[in-house]
Amino acid sequence: MKTLAIKFPVVSLITKKLLRVGITLCVLLLAAVALLRVWAFYTESPWTRDAKFSADVVAIAPDVSGLLTEVLVRDNQQVKKGDVLFVVDPPRFQQAQADVDYYLALVNEKRRESGRRTRLGVQAMSQEAIDQSSSALETAQHQLAKAQATLALAKLDLERTVIRAPADGWVTNLNVQRGEYITRGATAVALVKKGSFYLVAYMEETKMASVHAGDRVEITPLGSDRLFYGMVDSVAAAITNSSANVDSKGLATVDANLEWVRLAQRVPVRIHLDQQRDIPYPAGTTATVVIAQADAPQNKQPSPLIRLLYRLREFG
């Protein structure tokens, strides 16, 4: 009886130890599976934190040179299509008009003189004088035609001295002031077109197999838990190949490569935003992008755990 009493506590102790080991192994296994799932979600799912808000930007430059007499907008002001932005001094038009008036009067004078000499004929003067009068008339007519062409160009320049907004949008980076001399073709201000915002996501090439036009996109601006939604519009057809350069003799220049260190190339993916209004993030700011399938539910709010994973992605 004593032997049996001794054996039962030993068996019970071994069973408890095996049970603890089994539970520990199960917990470790579950933790490993969870870790692998999180790692796969983090590294293999089509997402990137290297995405930027973008918009169509019009570089506004005057087509005439001159002093700025008026600047009617301020930096970052919203404008409508056709609004006057600034005005260039138009003195050349008055000069061109004065030249046309002068040559027009000169032509009339030469025409009267030539007609008078032609009527008088060789009885009153030499043929040479008559020919000189006709030549002077032709010269004045040519000068008048040149002045009229200059006037037409001056009229066109006069219209272009008033620079207007080509579209609805926001004036930004206004770097000219009244009284400055502005040069033809020099960019004076940029106009961010309203309703033209989109996103460019730079996806790693290892994830491009899961990116297709029409796929739904969840967008989280950097440092924010606010979600925007969009759709993959297109994928860039090519990126720069740094090993495709040639030297002065036309030979290929190939960069050195370490086989055990391979950095994935990033491919631009253009994303159309579902909503254009109420986007408080300027073009050039950063966002995190997660790409789902084309048939994913639209505007579905993610769970708190997924939101936490989105935020953690910004730091890893």
C-alpha positions in Angstrom: 0.0 0.0 0.0 2.8 2.4 0.7 4.4 1.6 -2.7 1.1 2.5 -4.5 0.8 5.7 -2.4 4.3 6.7 -3.5 3.7 5.9 -7.2 0.5 8.0 -7.6 2.1 11.3 -6.5 5.0 10.7 -8.9 2.6 10.1 -11.8 0.6 13.1 -10.9 3.7 15.3 -10.8 4.9 14.0 -14.2 1.4 14.6 -15.7 1.4 18.2 -14.4 4.8 18.9 -15.8 3.8 17.4 -19.2 0.6 19.5 -19.1 2.6 22.7 -18.4 5.1 21.9 -21.2 2.2 21.2 -23.6 0.4 24.4 -22.8 3.7 26.3 -23.2 4.4 24.7 -26.5 0.8 25.5 -27.7 1.1 29.1 -26.6 4.5 29.4 -28.4 3.1 27.8 -31.5 0.1 30.1 -31.6 2.4 33.1 -31.0 4.7 31.9 -33.9 1.7 31.6 -36.2 0.4 35.0 -35.2 3.8 36.5 -35.7 4.1 34.9 -39.1 0.6 36.2 -40.1 1.5 39.7 -38.9 4.8 39.6 -40.7 3.2 38.4 -43.9 0.5 41.1 -43.6 3.3 43.7 -43.0 5.7 42.6 -45.7 3.7 40.9 -48.5 0.4 42.6 -48.6 0.2 45.4 -51.3 0.7 48.5 -49.2 3.2 51.4 -48.9 3.8 54.4 -46.7 5.6 56.1 -49.6 2.6 57.7 -51.2 2.1 61.4 -51.8 -0.9 63.6 -52.6 -0.6 65.3 -55.9 -2.5 67.7 -58.1 -2.4 69.3 -61.6 -0.3 72.4 -61.3 -0.2 75.2 -64.0 3.0 77.3 -64.1 1.7 80.8 -65.0 4.2 82.9 -66.9 3.5 86.2 -68.8 3.9 86.3 -72.6 5.2 89.9 -72.4 8.0 91.6 -70.6 7.5 94.8 -68.6 6.9 96.3 -65.2 4.1 94.9 -63.0 1.6 97.6 -62.4 -0.9 95.6 -60.5 -0.9 92.3 -58.5 -4.5 91.5 -57.6 -4.0 88.2 -55.7 -2.3 87.1 -52.6 -0.4 83.9 -51.9 -2.6 80.8 -51.4 -5.8 82.6 -52.5 -8.5 80.7 -54.2 -9.4 82.1 -57.6 -12.0 81.4 -60.4 -11.2 80.8 -64.0 -10.8 84.2 -65.8 -9.9 86.2 -62.6 -7.2 88.8 -63.2 -4.0 87.8 -61.4 -1.6 90.7 -62.3 -1.2 93.3 -65.0 2.0 94.3 -66.9 2.6 97.9 -68.0 1.5 98.3 -71.7 3.5 101.2 -73.1 4.5 99.6 -76.4 1.0 99.7 -77.8 0.8 103.5 -77.7 4.2 103.7 -79.4 3.1 101.3 -82.2 -0.1 103.2 -82.7 1.8 106.5 -83.0 4.1 104.9 -85.6 1.1 103.7 -87.7 -0.4 107.2 -87.6 2.8 108.8 -88.7 3.4 106.4 -91.6 -0.3 106.7 -92.6 0.1 110.5 -92.8 3.4 110.1 -94.7 1.8 107.7 -97.3 -1.1 110.1 -97.9 1.4 112.9 -98.4 3.5 110.9 -100.8 0.4 109.7 -102.7 -0.8 113.3 -103.2 2.7 114.3 -104.3 3.1 111.4 -106.7 -0.3 112.0 -108.2 0.4 115.7 -108.7 3.7 115.0 -110.4 2.1 112.3 -112.6 -0.6 114.7 -113.7 1.9 117.5 -114.5 4.0 115.1 -116.6 7.4 115.6 -118.2 6.3 119.0 -119.5 6.7 120.4 -116.0 9.5 118.2 -114.6 11.9 115.5 -115.4 10.9 111.8 -115.6 13.5 111.1 -112.9 11.6 113.4 -110.4 8.3 111.6 -111.3 10.0 108.2 -110.7 11.5 109.3 -107.4 8.1 110.4 -106.2 6.6 107.0 -107.1 9.5 105.2 -105.3 9.0 107.4 -102.2 5.4 106.4 -102.2 6.2 102.7 -102.4 8.8 103.1 -99.6 6.2 104.8 -97.4 3.7 102.1 -98.1 6.1 99.4 -97.1 6.9 101.3 -93.9 3.2 101.6 -93.2 2.7 97.9 -93.7 5.5 97.1 -91.3 4.1 99.5 -88.7 0.7 98.0 -89.1 2.1 94.5 -88.5 3.9 95.9 -85.4 0.7 97.4 -84.3 -1.2 94.1 -84.7 1.5 92.4 -82.5 1.3 95.2 -80.0 -2.5 94.7 -79.8 -1.9 91.0 -79.1 0.7 91.9 -76.5 -1.7 94.4 -75.0 -4.3 91.7 -74.4 -1.5 89.5 -72.9 -0.5 92.2 -70.4 -3.5 91.1 -68.3 -2.7 87.7 -66.9 -5.8 85.7 -65.9 -6.4 82.4 -64.1 -6.7 79.6 -66.7 -8.8 77.4 -64.3 -10.4 77.3 -60.9 -7.9 76.7 -58.2 -5.4 78.1 -55.7 -2.6 80.5 -56.3 0.6 79.3 -54.6 4.2 80.4 -54.4 3.5 83.9 -55.5 6.9 85.4 -55.8 6.3 88.7 -57.7 5.4 92.1 -56.3 4.1 95.4 -57.8 6.9 97.4 -59.4 9.1 94.4 -60.3 10.2 93.9 -63.9 8.9 90.6 -65.2 10.4 88.7 -68.2 8.4 86.9 -70.9 8.3 83.2 -70.1 9.5 83.5 -66.5 7.2 81.6 -64.1 5.6 84.1 -61.8 3.1 81.9 -59.9 1.8 78.4 -59.7 -1.9 77.5 -59.9 -3.1 74.3 -58.3 -6.2 73.3 -60.2 -9.3 72.6 -58.2 -10.7 69.1 -58.5 -7.5 67.6 -59.8 -6.1 66.0 -56.6 -4.9 62.4 -56.9 -2.4 60.1 -55.1 0.9 58.6 -56.4 1.9 55.5 -54.5 5.4 54.2 -55.0 4.9 50.4 -54.6 7.7 47.9 -54.3 8.2 45.7 -57.3 7.7 42.6 -55.1 4.1 43.7 -54.5 3.1 44.7 -58.0 1.6 41.3 -58.8 -1.3 42.2 -56.4 -1.8 45.7 -57.9 -4.4 46.1 -60.7 -6.3 48.9 -62.2 -9.7 49.2 -60.5 -8.5 47.9 -57.1 -9.9 49.7 -54.1 -7.5 51.7 -52.0 -7.5 52.8 -48.3 -5.5 56.0 -47.7 -4.3 57.2 -44.3 -2.4 60.5 -44.2 0.7 60.5 -42.2 0.1 61.1 -38.5 -3.7 60.8 -38.9 -6.4 58.2 -38.3 -8.6 59.7 -41.0 -9.3 57.5 -43.9 -9.8 58.4 -47.5 -10.8 56.0 -50.3 -9.8 55.7 -53.9 -9.2 53.4 -56.8 -6.1 52.4 -58.7 -6.2 54.4 -61.9 -3.1 53.2 -63.7 0.4 51.8 -63.2 3.5 53.4 -64.7 4.8 51.6 -67.8 8.4 52.3 -67.1 10.9 53.7 -64.6 14.5 54.9 -65.0 17.1 52.2 -65.4 20.3 53.4 -63.7 22.3 50.8 -65.5 21.2 51.9 -69.0 23.7 54.8 -69.3 26.5 55.0 -71.8 30.0 56.5 -71.5 31.7 58.9 -73.9 32.7 55.9 -76.2 29.2 54.6 -76.3 29.8 51.6 -74.0 27.2 50.5 -71.4 27.8 51.7 -67.9 26.7 48.9 -65.5 26.5 49.6 -61.7 28.1 47.2 -59.3 25.7 44.9 -57.6 25.9 42.9 -54.4 23.9 39.7 -54.9 23.0 39.3 -51.2 21.7 42.9 -51.0 18.9 43.6 -53.4 16.7 46.6 -53.0 13.3 46.4 -54.5 12.6 49.1 -57.1 9.5 51.3 -56.6 6.9 51.8 -59.3 4.6 54.8 -59.4 0.9 53.9 -59.1 -1.7 56.6 -59.8 -4.7 56.5 -57.5 -8.0 58.3 -58.2 -9.6 59.8 -55.1 -13.3 59.1 -54.5 -13.9 62.6 -53.1 -12.2 65.8 -54.2 -13.8 68.1 -51.6 -12.7 68.6 -48.1 -9.1 67.3 -48.6 -7.0 69.3 -46.1 -3.7 67.8 -47.2 -1.7 69.8 -49.7 -0.1 68.2 -52.7 3.2 66.8 -51.7 2.2 65.5 -48.3 2.6 61.9 -47.4 0.1 59.1 -46.9 0.0 55.3 -46.3 -1.8 53.3 -48.9 -3.3 49.8 -48.6 -4.6 48.2 -51.7 -7.6 45.8 -51.6 -9.2 43.8 -54.3 -11.5 45.4 -56.9 -14.6 43.8 -55.3 -13.7 45.0 -51.8 -16.5 46.9 -50.0 -16.4 50.6 -50.6 -15.9 53.0 -47.7 -15.9 50.2 -45.2 -14.5 51.3 -41.8 -11.7 49.0 -40.7 -11.6 47.4 -37.3 -9.6 49.0 -34.4 -6.9 46.3 -34.8 -6.5 47.0 -38.5 -6.3 50.8 -37.7 -3.6 50.0 -35.1 -1.7 48.0 -37.7 -2.0 51.0 -40.2 -0.5 53.3 -37.6 2.3 50.9 -36.7 3.3 50.7 -40.4 4.3 54.4 -40.3 7.1 53.6 -37.8 8.4 50.3 -39.2 
